[in-house]
Amino acid sequence: MYKGVLIDWGGVLTTGMYDSIMAWVAADRIDANRYREVMRDMVASAYDEGAYSDRADSRAATRAATRADGKPAGRADGKAAGEPLNAAASATAITVAALESAIMDEVAASARSGHGPGFDSPVNPIHALERGEIDPREFERDLASRLLTLDGVPPLADGLLNRMFAAFEPVEPMYAMLRTARAAGLKTCLLSNSWGNDYPRESWVGAFDEVVISGEVGMRKPEARIFHHTLGVIGLSPGQCVFVDDIVSNIAAAEALGITGVHHTDATTTIGELESLLGVPLRVV
């Protein structure tokens, strides 16, 4: 019997990463092609597998353009996923989350087959940031030095991370679902990888029993230890919990520990899946 819900923040309890990144690219006049190259290199270097990056890049694009039922995904502009985007949109369509998930799939497949790279590669700045091992201001300076604006100069480093995620908006049906779950006697816990950006903690009132932020505990998803830590904090066993995330590799890591995973795509689908699993109504009428 399930007794708890562990849930991600960015892209699950907020609007999507893509929209936020697009808003930041436009506002800061970021060279979108340069951004895409920088993110790809930073994520791929975490696994010392640059040879895989183009393949993973392609897989991430395919995943982003395909719905769960295998049909082409639509877009907010009303066009089919296969139709051309403008230059900025095309360059930023692959977010770091989608790219990292695709690369993790590639690396995991290689590890299972006994060929290709493993997981003992040098520490990556993104992962160090998520674990709280480096100051966010240091990361901002590093990232800004790699990026360029359309004017050919680096963007302002100070406040870069908060600007990147400034367009995140809360998905109210998801928050209402969490409060309803708590009212039904279920425990809820936020489990989020942080980039050192500010969280809207005022919107969390009544939504969570516990909160686990990667940079505050020195661990990050998909590391097994952060799931063990979270289970200890909430006082439940793996089999008693459901984990909701929008990144496939995080779901796989949780499921490997015996936690039931729900891959988030949209609020309606996720809430429906949780109702089926938990056996309680979670939609607020």
N, C-alpha and C positions, 0 to 999 in steps of 0.2 A: 504494500500500500504506500503510495507516495505521500510524503509529508512536507516536502519543500520544493521551492522553485529558485534556481540560481539563474541569473539573467544578466546579459551584457547591457552596456549603455549605448555607445555610439553606433548608429545604424539599426538599433533595435528599439530603444526607448526614445530615439531621436529620428528625425528625417535622415535620409541617406548621406553617406560620405560624398558621393558624386556631386550632389547639389551643393554641399558646403564647399568642396574644393573648387567647383566652377565659379561660385560667388567670390571666393578669395582670389582666384586667378584673374577675374575681371577687375575686382576692386584694386588689387595691388599691381595690375598690369604685368603679371608674370608671363614670361616666355613659356608657353605651355609645353612645347616640345622639350625644352631644357628640363622642366619639372619632371616630365615623364622619364627622361633618361636618368636623372638623379635618383628618383625613387626606385627605379628598376635596379640600378647599380647598388644602392644602399641595402635593399632587401636581398638581392641575389648574393651579395658578398657575405651575408650572414651564414650561408651554407657552403661557401667556397665553391660555387658551382655556376660560374658565369656561362659555361657552355650550355647550361640549361635555360638561361634567362629568356632567349628568344622563343623557345618552345613553350615555356611557362607563360610568357607574355601572350602568345597566341591562344593558349588554353584559357587564360583569364578573360581575354576578349570574347572567346566563344561562350564561356560560362555566363558572362555579363549579358550576352545577347540572346540567351536561351532561357526559357521558362522551365519550371520544374517538370512540366508535362512534355518537354522536348520541342515545343513549338517556339518560333521566334518571338522574343519579347518585344513589347511595344515600347514607345518612348513618350516622354512627357510632351514632346512637340507634335505628337500624333503620327509620326512616321514609323515605319517598321524598323527593327533594329539593324537591318542590313543596309538601309539607305544612308548616304553620306551625311556626316555631321559637319559643322563648320570646323575650321582648323583647330581652334582652342578646345572644342568639345572632343574631337577625335583624339587629340593628344592626351587629354586628361581622363578619358573614359575608363582607363584602368587605374583604379585607386591602389594605394599601397596595400590595403586589406585584401583586395581581390588578387593582386599579384602575389602577395605572400602566401595566400592559401594555395594558389596554383603551384608555386615553387615547392611548398611543403609536400604537396601530392607527388610531385616529380621525385623529390629527394626520398620520401618514404618508399616509393616504388623501387627506387634504386637500392635502398638499404635492404628491402625484402628479397631482391633478386641476387644480392651479393655483389653488385656492380655499382660503380659510380660513387658519389660523395656520401659521407656519413654526416653525423651531427656534431663532430668535434672541431668545428671551424672556429676561427677567431671571433671574439665578441664584436657584434655589430652595433653601431651607435644607436640605431632605433631600439634594439633590445635593451641596451644599457639605459637608455632613457626610460623605457617602460618599467625597468626594475628599480628606477630611482638611483642608479649608480653614477649618473652624471647630472649636473645642474641643467635644468631646462634652458637657462640663458646661454650656457655653453653650446648646447645643441642648436639653439636658434642661430647663434653666430656661425656655427659650422654649416648649417643648412643654407643660410642666407649667402654664405660665401660661394656655394656651389650653384645657386640659382642666378638667373638674370631676369630683369624686367624687359619689357619691349623697348625701353630706352637704352638697353645695353649695359645697365649697372645693376649691382646686387640690390635686392629689396631691403628695406629696413629690418634689421634683426630683432630689435626690441619689440616684444609683443607678437612675434611672427606666429607662434603656435595658437595663441588665442584668436588671431585673425583668421587662421586657417579653418578653425571650427566655429567661428562666430555665427555662421548661418544655420547651425544645428537648431532645429525647433523640436520641442517635446511632442511625442505622439500620445495624445491624451488617452485614447482608448487603451493603450498598453499600461499606462499608470493606473487607470481605473480598474483594469483587470487585476493588477497587483494588490490594490487595496481591497478588492472583492475577495481575492484569494486569502488574504490575511484575515478578513472578517469570517471566512469559512474555516479558520483554524490552521491554515497552511503557513509555514515559515517562508519568508522571501529574503533573498540576499542578492545584492548587486555584486557582480564580479566583472571588473572592467580593467583593461589595459590602458594605462594613462600615458599621454605624451606631455605631461606636466601642465596641461591646459586647465583652466578653471572649470569646475563643474557647477551646474545650477542646483546646488544642494537644497535650496528653498523649495524646489519642486518635488523633493523626495519625501516630504513629511507624510507619514502614514503609509508609505509604499514599501518600506524595507524594515525587516527585523535587524539585519546586519548589512554592512557595506565593506567590501574588500576591493581596494584600489591597488593595482600592481606596484606602482612606485612607492606606496606606503608600506608594503610588506616585503619588498625586495625580490619578488617573483613575478612571472608573467605567464599568461596563456600562450602556448599550449603546454607549458611545463606541468608535469604531474603534481609537483609539490604544491602549486598554488591551489589545485583542486583539493588536495588533502588538507591544506590549511583552511580552506573555505568550509569544508565539511566539518572540521573541528570547531570552527567559529560558530557554525549554525547548529552543531550538535546532532547531526544526522549521518546515516550511513550512505554510501553511494547508491544502493538500491532504493533508497527512500527519496531520491532527488531527481528532478528533471532540470536540464540545463538548456537555456535558450541562447543562441548566438547566431550571428550572420556569417561567420567564417567556418568553412568546412573543417579545416585542420583543428580548430578548437573543439568542435563537436566530436571529432574522431578521438581526440585525446581524452575527453570526458567519458566517452563510451567505452574506451579501453579500460577504464577504472570501474566500470559497472554503473555509471550514471546514464540515465536515459537522455538522449539528445534530441532537441528540436531545432532544425535549421530554419532560422527566421528569414522570410521573404517579404511578408507584409503582415500588418496587425490582424486582419480578419482571419487569415490562414493560421497564424500562430495561436491566436486565442481559441480557434476551433480545435486545433490539435491538443492544446492544453486541457480543454474541457473534456475531450475524449479520454485523455490519459488520467486526469485527476478525478473525473467523475463528479465534478461540481460545475454549476453554471457560472460563467465568468464574464458574460456580456452585460454591460450596464444598459438598461432600457431607458 
